[in-house]
Amino acid sequence: MNRISSVRTKNILTIIIHIAVWSCFLLLPFIFQPHPKDSPSPVGFSMHFRAVLIISSIYLIVFYYINTLLLIPKLFFNKHWIWYTVCVIALFVLFLYLPEWLSSIIADPSPEPMMPMAVKDLSKHPIDSLSFNHHLPPPHRHGRRHFKFFPGSYWIFLLVFAISTSVSVIQQWLRLEANTKEIEKEKLGTELQFLKSQVNPHFIFNTLNNIYSLALTGSDKTASSILKLSAIMRYIISDAASNIVSLEKEVEFTKHIIDLQMDRLTDKVSVDFSINGSIEDKMIAPLMFIPFVENAFKYGVSTREATTIIFNLQASDKAIVFFASNTIVHSESDAQETTGIGINNVKRRLALLYPDKHSLDIDNSGDLFTVKLQITLL
């Protein structure tokens, strides 16, 4: 509703601006009437000349809208340049004849002396009367049309033509830019939804496998795991459907994931998740930490030797830093090296959601796999 109101206000403002500009355009010839020498009063225009000025101005206004609303959209932008040129030339030729012809019908074109408005008696000042004769337009003669009805009229036509064409081209360019940005925005949203949909089934599949393993062994952790999965599903369906969530909810979601992973592990695995700083009143894109958490449990857990997994979250007013570290279990992870879909997914999401506002450092050297993700808060 606000968008409709904004568009309506913008349209009304545009109409008001057009009316104001064209009103000034119509009044300009009368505001800048020529003054005879040694007289403070302007020369009075004849009725015929006034008619020429008014009709010519109206013609130019009509030509402006014909050019911007019809000729340029229908011909110029559709590359019918020959037809466009022919139409413009035809309108220019019509401009040479039509105002003069209509003015002759409205007012008698016979010459009328152009008198200074403040002059009382020209008979007493014959020299003064001659001093402004050069301001008079050439006399009209019956049977002959004079098409140069005021100085610069042709240049004014060309100026209106140039302005109308420039305005239309600029408006078209702005529309194309806006459409391009809208398409890119829709494409971005579609791609993000696709990437998010890749995260959800991948995680749910792993979690269900974990609960299935607990059920097979008759673990008393099965019921609590199902409750945690329910909370996780609620978060994914409701909160994570948005493009941004509170950091508190994302941390709570991450803790549920870690708890579910811990339910299936033995005492040989040590997991530590610490938080530094305040996580309140901060927002982040959902499901950003999960690929790194899953990766740590997938490749940093051994059933034969002790391993350590460390997660740390640092939150400040300017940035959020997530750190993950796990021991690399070579014998059990090598067969699964090609399953890094989750990390590639989050890299792409970071590039789309936080361009130039994030850094991701992954170190896979030696016996330790570390990840450091820093996101600058918007």
N, C-alpha and C positions, 0 to 999 in steps of 0.2 A: 504493500500500500504506500509506503514511504517512497519507493522507487517511482511509482506512478505520479505521486504528488511532485516529486523532484523534476520529472520530465515535463509535467504540465507547467510548473513554474519557469523552467528553462525556456519552453516554447513561448510563454507570455512575454518573458524578458526579451527574447529575440524579436518578437513582433514590435514591441515598444521601441527597441533600438532601430529597427528598420524605418518605422514611422518617423522617428526623430531625425534620422539621417536624411531621408528623402524630403522632409519638410524644410530642412536647412538648404538642401539642394535647390528646391523650388524658389526659395526666398533670396538666394545669393545674387541673382542678376539685379534684383530690385534694391538690395542693400548696397551694392557697389555700383549704383548708377553714376555715369560720368558727370563731372562738374565743369561748367564753362569757366573760362579764365576770368579771374577777378570777381567770382561770384560764389558765395557760400552755399547756394542752393543747387541741388542736382537738376540735371536736364530732365524735363518731363517726357516720358516715352509716349509715342502715339498709341492709340488703341490697337492698331494693326500690329505694331511691333511688340506690344505687350502680349497679344494673342500668340504671335510667333514664339516668344520666349516660353510661355506657359505650355503650349502644345508640344514644343520641342522637348521640354523637360519631361512632360508626361510620356512622350514617346520613348525617351531614353530610359525612364523607369520601367516601362513595359518591356523594352528590349533587354534590360538587365535580367528580368525574371524569365523571359523567353529563352535567353541564352543559358541561364543557370539551371532552370527546371526542365527544359525540353531539349534544346539543341545539344548541349554538352552531354547529358546523360544518355540520350537516344542515339546521337550521331558520333560525337567526339570520342566518348569512352568505348563505343562499339567499333571504332576504327573506320567509320564512314567519313573519312576526312574530306573527300571531294564534295560530298553532299553538304557537309558542315560548312565548308568554305563558300559554296554557292549560296547557301541560306544567309550567311553573314553579309556577303556582298549585296544580296537582294535587299536585306533589311537596311543596309547603308544607303543604297540608291533610293529606297523608299523614304529614308530620313531626309534626303535632299529635296524631295517634292512634297510629301504629305503635309508637314507643318505649314509651309507657305500656302499651299492650296486651301487647307482648312481655315487658316487665318484670313484669307481673302474672302471666304464665305462669311465668316463671323464679323469682320470689320473691314471697312472700305480701305483698300490699299493706297488710295490717293495720298499724296504727300501732305503731312501736317507739320507745321513748324514745331520744333522741340524747344519749348520755352522754359527758361529758368523760373522756378516757382515763386521766387521772391521779387522778380522784376515787375514793376508797376506800369511803366510806360516806356516801351522800347523806342517810340518815335522821338523821344527826347535824347536818346543815347544811340544814335545810328552806328557809331564806332563799336560800342559794346555789342550791338546786335550782330555785327559782322564777326566779332571775335570768337563766337562759338559756332559759326556756320560749319566749320570742319567736323563738328560732332554729329551733324545730321546725316542719316542714312541716305543713300542715293534715291532719288525720287522714283516711284513706281510709274510705270507707263502701262496703259491699257493694252492688253494683248501680249504682254511680255512678263515673264516671271523672273524674279531675282532670287536665286537660291542661296546666296551667301547672306543669310539673314542676320547674323551677328558674328563679330570676329571670334575665331577660335572654335566655332561650333563643330567643325569636323574633328578637331582634336579632342573635344569633349566626348564625342561619340567613340573615338578610339580609346580614350581613357576609360569610359564605362565598359567598353568591350574587354579591355585588358584587366580591369578590376574584377568583372564578373567571371572571366575565365580563370583568373588566378584563385579567386575564392572557391570556385567549384573544384579545381584541381587539388587545392589544399584540403578541402573537406573530404574529397574522395580518398586522398592519401591517409588522412586521419582515420577515416572509417576502415580502410584496409588494415591499418596498424592495430586498431581496436579489435577487429575480427581476428587478426593473427594472434594477438595476445589472448583472446578468448579461446581460440582453438588450442593454443599451447596450454592454457590453464585447464581446459577439459581433458586434454591428453595427459597432463600431469596427474590430474585427479584419477583418471582411469588407470594409469600405470601404478599409482600408489595403491589403489584398491586391489589391483592384481597382485602386487608384491605382498600386500597385507594378507590376501587370501592364501598365498603360498605359505606364509608363516603359520597360520592357524591350523590347517590340516596336518602339517608336518609335526607341530608340537602335540596336537591331540593324539596322533598316531603313536608317538613315543610314550605319552602318558598312559594311554590305554594299555600298551604293552607292559608298562611297569605295574599297573594295578592287576593285570592278568597274572603276572609272575607272582605277586603277593597272594592272590587268591589260590593259585596252584599250591603254594607252600603252606596255606592255611594261616597266614600271618594275621595277627590281631591289628595290624596297621591298615588292613584293607578298608575298613569302614571310614577311618579318618582320611584316608587317601581319596576316597570317593567324595567326601565332603569338600576337601580342598579342590578337587577337580571341578566340583559344582561351582565353587567361588570363582575359579579361574575361567570357566565357561561364561559365567555371568559378566565378568570383566570384559572378555573378548567380544561378546555379543552386544553389550551396552556401551561401556566406556571406550573400548578400543575401536569402536565404529567411527568415532570422531577423529579428526586430524590431529588433535592435541588433547592431552589429559593432564591431570595434576601429577606432580612428581611423587606425592605421597601414595597415590593409588598405584602408580607404576612400580614403586618400591615394594608395596604390599603384594602385588602380583608376582614380582620377582621372588620374594620370600616364599610364597606358596610353591613356586616351581622348584626352588631349592629343597624345600621340605619334602616334596613328592619324590625328588631324586634321592634324597637321603633315606627315605623309607625302604628303598630296595638295596641299599649298600651295607657293607659290613663295616666292622670297626677299623679296618685297615685304611679307610678313607677319612681324612680330616678336612672339614670344610669350615671356613671362617668368612662371615659376611659382616663388614663393619661400615658404619656411616659416620662421616664427619661433616659438620655444618648443619644448617637448618634446611629441611626439605619442604617446609611449608611455603605456600604462596608462590610456587614455581611450577611452570608448565613445560611439558616435553611431548614429543611425538610418541605414540604408544608402541610397545613391543620393540624398543630399541636395544635393550640389554639381553633379551632372551636368546638370540643366536649365540652370543658369547658364553652365556651360562650353559646352554646345551652342549656347545663345543667342548667346554671344560670337562663336563661330566662324560662326554662321549669318548674323549681321547686322554683324559687324565685320571682314569679309574682303573685299578688293577685288582684282581682277585687273589694275587699271590704276594704282592709286596705293598708296603705302606706308601701312600701317595697323599699329596696335600693340594687342596684347591683354595685359593684366596680370592675373595671379591671385596672391593672397596669402592664406596661412593663418596665423593667430596662435592658438596654443594655450597656455592657462594652466590653473591648477588649478581655476578657477571657470567659465571660459567658452571657447568656440571661436568665432573670428571668421573668416569667409570673405569675401574681397573680390574682386570681378571688375570689370574696366574694359575697355571696347573703344571704338574709334572707330566712329561711326555712318556707314555707307556708305549715304547716302540713295537714290541711284539704283538700288541693287541690293537694298535691304531693303524699300522701300515696298510692293512687290508681295506681300510675305510677312508683312505686319503682323498678319494674322489668325491666324497659326500659333503663338500663345503658349500652347499646351496644356501644355507642360512646366512653365512657371513657375506657371501656375494650379494645376497638379497639386501642386507642391512647397509652395505656399501652404496648400493644404488639408491636406497631410500634416503640416506644421508646426503647424497649428491643432489637429490631433488628437493628435500625439505630444508637443508641447511647449507646451501651453496656458499662457500667462502666463510662459513661460520662454524666449521668443525674441523677436527683433526683426528685421524685414526692411525695409530702406530701398532703394528703387529710384528712380534719378534718370535720366530720359530727356530731359533738356533739353539744348539746344545740340548740339554735335557729339560728345558723349561719353555713353556709356551705362554707368552704374555700379550695382553691387549690393553691399550690405553686409548680410551675414547673421550675426547673433550668437545663439548658442545657449548658455543657461546649463546647465552640467553638473548632472545629477541627483544 
